[in-house]
């Protein structure tokens, strides 16, 4: 069974198509992707879809991540994937803070 989802976020239109033998899994994927979180716990406000956009990144091991970014506060929420198939949105927006591994010569470790 094929299910399709059309979403517009931040002025960009996306069309997702899921082709699964199991009708329930096809429905699940379409519903999960389209039910993205809109309440930003960082700003404590309901985010308008014009302030949200999809982003992606990869880590050193080659894992791919899909995130929903709130442009107002730079918060991100992850799209998770079940091992048995299917997706879910994490519900808490988080702000990325890079680790500072460099140290100046005049700084004393604390």
Backbone bond lengths (Angstrom), bond angles and torsions (degrees), N, CA, C in turn:
res aa  C-N    CA-C-N  psi(-1)  N-CA   C-N-CA  omega(-1)  CA-C   N-CA-C  phi
1 X - - - 1.457 - - 1.526 108.40 -
2 X 1.303 116.33 138.19 1.458 121.91 178.09 1.519 109.28 -106.00
3 X 1.344 116.01 129.92 1.459 121.31 171.72 1.524 107.37 -120.61
4 X 1.324 115.96 147.23 1.465 121.78 179.98 1.515 109.55 -127.75
5 X 1.333 114.66 145.30 1.463 121.66 177.85 1.520 107.51 -131.97
6 X 1.325 117.20 132.05 1.461 122.95 173.38 1.520 108.58 -113.16
7 X 1.326 116.48 126.14 1.466 122.25 -178.66 1.521 107.53 -133.37
8 X 1.332 116.73 139.60 1.455 121.47 171.70 1.522 107.61 -118.31
9 X 1.320 116.11 120.52 1.460 122.48 179.00 1.523 108.96 -130.46
10 X 1.321 116.90 130.89 1.449 120.46 177.74 1.511 113.92 56.35
11 X 1.318 117.23 30.51 1.455 121.03 179.09 1.520 114.53 83.53
12 X 1.315 118.02 0.82 1.460 121.94 179.07 1.527 109.24 -109.43
13 X 1.321 116.40 131.25 1.455 121.14 178.91 1.518 110.86 -94.21
14 X 1.319 116.00 137.24 1.464 122.50 178.47 1.521 108.19 -125.39
15 X 1.340 116.08 141.79 1.456 120.66 171.83 1.520 107.29 -125.23
16 X 1.323 115.60 121.82 1.458 122.04 178.66 1.526 108.14 -109.54
17 X 1.324 115.69 136.77 1.462 121.38 178.27 1.522 107.89 -126.59
18 X 1.324 115.39 128.38 1.456 121.20 -179.74 1.524 108.66 -118.44
19 X 1.319 116.19 122.30 1.466 121.98 -179.74 1.528 107.25 -115.71
20 X 1.316 116.64 105.67 1.461 122.86 -176.57 1.521 110.13 -129.53
21 X 1.333 116.55 145.77 1.465 120.04 174.75 1.518 110.40 -65.76
22 X 1.322 116.63 -39.95 1.455 121.38 179.21 1.532 109.58 -82.35
23 X 1.322 116.85 121.48 1.464 120.92 178.21 1.526 111.11 -60.06
24 X 1.331 116.10 -39.89 1.465 119.76 -178.88 1.524 111.41 -63.49
25 X 1.333 118.49 -39.76 1.456 121.20 179.11 1.531 110.36 -68.51
26 X 1.325 117.53 -37.67 1.463 120.88 176.42 1.526 110.38 -62.65
27 X 1.326 116.99 -46.02 1.466 121.06 176.32 1.526 110.60 -62.11
28 X 1.320 115.89 -45.82 1.466 121.04 -178.41 1.525 111.03 -55.33
29 X 1.331 117.32 -49.68 1.463 120.52 -177.71 1.523 111.55 -62.71
30 X 1.317 116.85 -44.35 1.464 120.66 -179.66 1.523 111.31 -63.56
31 X 1.314 116.36 -44.23 1.464 120.69 -179.15 1.522 110.95 -68.15
32 X 1.327 117.20 -43.40 1.460 120.54 -178.63 1.525 111.81 -61.70
33 X 1.325 117.71 -46.10 1.469 120.84 -178.74 1.526 110.81 -65.77
34 X 1.323 117.32 -37.94 1.465 119.91 -176.63 1.526 113.36 -79.07
35 X 1.323 118.56 -15.50 1.464 121.44 179.10 1.520 111.27 -98.11
36 X 1.320 115.75 55.54 1.460 121.32 178.95 1.532 109.98 -71.04
37 X 1.334 116.94 150.91 1.465 119.65 -179.40 1.528 111.14 -70.09
38 X 1.315 116.61 141.88 1.462 121.19 178.38 1.527 112.55 -119.15
39 X 1.333 117.63 -13.83 1.462 119.12 177.10 1.520 108.77 -89.95
40 X 1.326 116.42 119.45 1.464 121.59 179.71 1.525 108.90 -92.64
41 X 1.326 116.04 113.60 1.459 120.49 -179.92 1.530 111.91 -71.67
42 X 1.332 119.02 -18.27 1.470 121.58 177.66 1.527 110.55 -75.62
43 X 1.329 117.11 -48.22 1.475 122.21 178.79 1.521 111.07 -82.56
44 X 1.304 115.40 -20.96 1.455 123.35 -173.23 1.522 110.57 58.69
45 X 1.336 114.34 48.08 1.455 120.34 177.35 1.525 110.04 -145.96
46 X 1.299 115.09 159.56 1.458 122.01 175.25 1.529 107.26 -77.93
47 X 1.309 116.74 122.67 1.461 121.22 -177.30 1.519 110.26 -83.99
48 X 1.298 116.41 132.40 1.455 122.20 173.76 1.525 108.11 -76.60
49 X 1.329 118.30 143.15 1.463 119.82 -176.57 1.526 112.77 -63.71
50 X 1.324 117.66 -16.66 1.466 119.72 176.17 1.533 111.15 -73.93
51 X 1.345 117.57 -17.25 1.469 121.31 179.24 1.524 112.15 -100.56
52 X 1.330 116.83 5.20 1.462 121.70 179.10 1.525 109.75 -110.75
53 X 1.330 116.69 145.87 1.462 120.19 174.18 1.515 109.42 -149.30
54 X 1.328 115.55 155.70 1.452 121.14 176.84 1.525 109.20 -86.10
55 X 1.318 116.10 137.90 1.461 121.77 175.36 1.520 107.93 -131.49
56 X 1.306 116.30 164.38 1.452 121.05 178.87 1.514 109.90 -142.84
57 X 1.322 115.63 154.83 1.462 121.11 177.56 1.519 108.55 -153.31
58 X 1.336 114.77 165.33 1.470 121.61 177.19 1.518 107.93 -132.87
59 X 1.328 115.34 145.60 1.456 118.76 177.07 1.528 110.31 -97.37
60 X 1.327 116.17 -178.48 1.466 121.64 -176.48 1.528 112.68 -63.18
61 X 1.341 116.94 -27.36 1.464 121.36 -179.88 1.527 112.32 -83.90
62 X 1.330 117.90 -2.50 1.462 121.09 178.66 1.519 114.42 90.94
63 X 1.337 118.58 6.12 1.464 121.20 176.65 1.522 109.44 -71.79
64 X 1.313 116.20 139.17 1.459 122.13 -180.00 1.521 109.60 -103.34
65 X 1.325 116.05 137.54 1.465 122.36 -179.99 1.521 109.63 -123.79
66 X 1.321 115.78 140.96 1.456 122.50 174.47 1.516 106.61 -117.32
67 X 1.328 116.10 131.34 1.456 122.11 -177.83 1.520 110.29 -129.71
68 X 1.312 114.83 156.18 1.448 122.50 170.92 1.521 105.86 -107.34
69 X 1.327 117.20 121.06 1.464 121.37 -175.50 1.521 110.46 -107.70
70 X 1.333 115.21 134.52 1.459 121.77 175.62 1.526 107.21 -96.89
71 X 1.330 117.44 110.25 1.462 122.06 -174.73 1.530 113.54 -63.19
72 X 1.313 117.72 -26.28 1.461 120.93 -176.82 1.527 111.46 -64.15
73 X 1.338 117.11 -45.50 1.471 120.80 -175.40 1.527 113.61 -117.49
74 X 1.334 117.01 -0.76 1.468 122.88 -178.00 1.536 112.63 68.86
75 X 1.326 117.28 16.22 1.457 121.06 177.00 1.525 110.50 -75.30
76 X 1.340 115.19 151.59 1.469 120.79 -180.00 1.516 109.73 -132.55
77 X 1.332 114.40 147.27 1.453 121.13 173.71 1.530 107.00 -127.81
78 X 1.334 116.42 139.03 1.467 122.30 -172.95 1.522 112.20 -89.37
79 X 1.338 114.30 149.23 1.456 121.42 168.64 1.517 106.26 -95.64
80 X 1.323 116.83 119.43 1.461 121.54 -179.88 1.516 110.70 -96.54
81 X 1.333 114.56 163.00 1.459 120.51 -179.30 1.525 108.89 -131.37
82 X 1.323 116.36 130.63 1.455 121.42 176.41 1.527 109.62 -75.99
83 X 1.324 117.72 145.91 1.463 121.50 178.14 1.519 111.75 -62.32
84 X 1.325 117.58 -33.42 1.466 121.46 -178.82 1.526 112.18 -84.13
85 X 1.322 118.04 -1.55 1.458 122.15 -178.78 1.511 110.83 111.16
86 X 1.287 116.16 144.28 1.461 121.28 179.93 1.513 111.44 108.72
87 X 1.338 114.68 170.36 1.461 121.47 -174.21 1.511 111.06 -131.01
88 X 1.333 114.61 163.64 1.459 121.76 172.65 1.522 108.14 -155.07
89 X 1.313 116.20 148.84 1.459 121.15 174.85 1.517 109.00 -93.79
90 X 1.318 116.90 132.11 1.452 120.02 167.31 1.525 105.18 -65.08
91 X 1.280 118.90 152.98 1.471 120.43 -173.10 1.522 114.20 -101.11
92 X 1.320 118.78 -14.59 1.465 120.71 -177.94 1.522 111.16 -103.18
93 X 1.326 115.42 126.31 1.456 120.48 173.70 1.521 108.23 -74.43
94 X 1.327 115.96 141.32 1.462 121.57 178.46 1.516 108.47 -128.95
95 X 1.314 115.68 152.10 1.459 120.17 177.29 1.513 108.43 -106.79
96 X 1.332 116.54 128.99 1.451 121.64 -179.45 1.525 109.70 -74.41
97 X 1.326 115.47 126.28 1.450 121.83 175.65 1.521 106.66 -122.85
98 X 1.346 117.38 111.96 1.464 119.18 -178.31 1.521 111.31 -66.63
99 X 1.326 114.79 144.89 1.463 120.04 176.75 1.519 108.23 -76.38
100 X 1.314 117.21 135.21 1.456 121.73 179.08 1.515 107.84 -96.63
101 X 1.332 116.64 99.52 1.462 121.39 -177.77 1.516 112.56 -95.85
102 X 1.329 117.31 -3.08 1.461 119.47 179.73 1.512 109.72 -94.47
103 X 1.313 115.80 149.05 1.458 120.60 -178.08 1.523 107.76 -137.99
104 X 1.330 116.16 131.65 1.462 120.36 177.51 1.518 110.22 -71.49
105 X 1.321 116.85 153.47 1.467 121.01 -179.49 1.516 111.96 -60.29
106 X 1.380 119.25 -33.30 1.458 119.82 -177.23 1.525 112.89 -83.78
107 X 1.316 117.60 -5.03 1.465 119.31 -179.95 1.521 110.62 -85.77
108 X 1.299 114.27 138.57 1.457 120.33 176.85 1.523 107.95 -100.09
109 X 1.329 117.80 131.13 1.468 119.05 178.17 1.518 110.95 -62.47
110 X 1.314 115.92 141.93 1.470 119.56 -179.33 1.492 111.04 -113.92
